[in-house]
Each structure stands twice: as structure tokens, then as C-alpha cells.
Amino acid sequence: MATVLAAGTLPWRRRRGRLQVALVHRPRYDDWSWAKGKLDPGETFPVAAVRETLEETGLRVRLGHPLPTTTYTVATKSGPAVKEVRYWAAEVTGGVGGLVHEVDEVAWLEADAARATLTYPHDLAQLDALVAADAQGSLTTWPLAVLRHAKARPRASWTDDDWLRPLDDQGRTQAADLVPLLAGYGIERLVSSPSTRASDTLAPYATASGGRLRLKPGLSEEGYAEDPSRAGHHLNRLLERGVPACLCSHGPVLPDLVARVLERVDPRLAPGLVARSVVDDAVGSGLAKGEVLVAHVVGTGEDARVVAAERHHPLDRG
């Protein structure tokens, strides 16, 4: 059976201290559900989730907690298919709330009212997970993205200093694809190894977002070999700031950095168990070139704790 890939969000806000979520009404089906839609060709799930939310609700959002994935059977022109929809909790950052795409009404409801209004039982799991995260104090998070530089020219074909080795064509495509992906998480602070292949991985996003790219020799392969503690220092500084951030480094450096992220996974929270699995696998297998580990963090400094995590690769697209 064919699979239809889709993504969506549960936009949330607080009014008078009460948690509210946004539901959408589709007149074509006369149903109430979450903002969602199919992936465009070549699109990643997080990018589709942000785009579809804007198109259906007029709201700009920043992705937070990943929520349970839903699968169900749908009818298509070629017959029945399995629809897989991945969801995120999404904090509203702007937008006028205008209706653009297949939706005639957006309703902000508190959890109990939303539960009674939703048309489909399979939409309840996402609401329950969001409410549980809020009750545990882990709904309001900030993202810390750990990125391995995109694909570069092979060492064997490069005769100059290794730190000058540039991205190849595939690497430049990966760097461009990272722009909407990182934007979906609202990344603001950019820290990178000064090696060309690392800084050029984040440069397109820095240009698109207007952010400043901070180059730290301690994140390079050479700097790490000279003093391994410097890379951990840069990670700790990001944890102290608590600003949505991305750190770009190299294969030999990342196991140390990811292990430090793993130490921050909160074992008391159910989403943290998922986070531990995702991060622990990144320690063992490593990140592929151009792959990013997004850790969702509560708190700052010594109190910073990872409550959810996910991994994305620019080539992992629909």
C-alpha cells in the first residue's frame, strides 16, 4: 500500500494563564483537526509543518516538542494509501491569522474544549502529549541544534590546507536545504568551526536570517586535537545563554559534544526517554554529513535539561 507523507503542528499560546491550542475547520470535509498537509517534493517534515501551518492559519510558528505521529488509511486516485502525519507543538511567533488554504475557521480552544471539538480520535494523542508536557513544565523549550558540516571535497583530492577544504556540489545543496529547516526552529545564534566546510554549511542560513556567524577554533578538528575541552566550553556557553542556537562542527568532535547533550537528558520525563534514545544513537553511530540533532531544552546553565530530541538530514525528504 502506498504511503502519503504529511506534517502539521499544534499551535499553542496562553491567554490569562490558560493554555490554548488552535484547531482548523475544513468546509470540504466539515471537520475539526490540526493544521497539516502533504510534503511538497523534496521537502522535509519540519519545513512542511511550518509551511502548512502558515498556509492554513496565517500563523508563523517556531517548532518545539515533537508530538506523536499519526497513521491512518485514506482514499487516493490510485486506491487506498496509508497517511503518515508527523506533528510538533508550535509556539506562535507572529502572523495575522488570515485563512489561506482549505480552511474557513481557526478556533483557539482550551484543552477540554479542543478534545470535545476534534472530529477524529486519532487527533487526540497529539493533544494529550502537549497537555502532558505542559503539566510537566516541559512545553516551553528552546532548541539547541548540533550540526555536522555538509559534504565536502574529498581529502584525497585536496592539496591545500585541510581547514580550507570547501563543500562540494552536494554539500552546497545540503547547506541551502538547511535554511528553511533551521528557520522552522527559530535558530538565532550561530556558532561554527572556522574550517571552510563548516562555516560554509551555516553561511546560507546566516545570510537568510541576518544572523552573525561566530567562528570558534575550538570546534575545528585541529583545535579539538590540541585542546578537547574548548569544544565543550562552547557548548556550555550556549546552554548558559538559552537562546535558540546551532553549533556546527566535525565528525571527530561531535561524539564528545553529543555525549554532553546526552548528559542533560531528563530521565524523569516520558519524552526524555525518547530523547535519550535519539541522542544516544547519535553518540554511537554519529551524525551523517549535513545531519542535525535538535535538542529541545528547558532551563539554562546548570539547570538546562533536554526533554525531547530529533534528528534531520537535508536529504531525508518526501
VENFENFEN-V35474 format. One line per field, one symbol per residue. ss: DSSP state (H for helix, E for strand, L for the rest). Layout:
ss->???
//
This chain:
ss->LEEEEEEEEEEEEEELLEEEEEEEEELLLLEEELEEEELLLLLLHHHHHHHHHHHHHLEEEEEEEEEEEEEEEEEELLEEEEEEEEEEEEEEEEELLLLLLLLLEEEEEEHHHHHHHLLLHHHHHHHHHHHHHHHLLLLLLEEEEEEELLLELLHHHLLLLHHHLLELHHHHHHHHHHHHHHHHLLLLEEEELLLHHHHHHHHHHHHHHLLLEEELHHHLHHHHHHLLHHHHHHHHHHHHHLLLEEEEELHHHHHHHHHHHHHLELLLLHHHHHHHHHHHHHHHHLLLLLEEEEEEEELLHHHLEEEEEEEEELLLLL
//
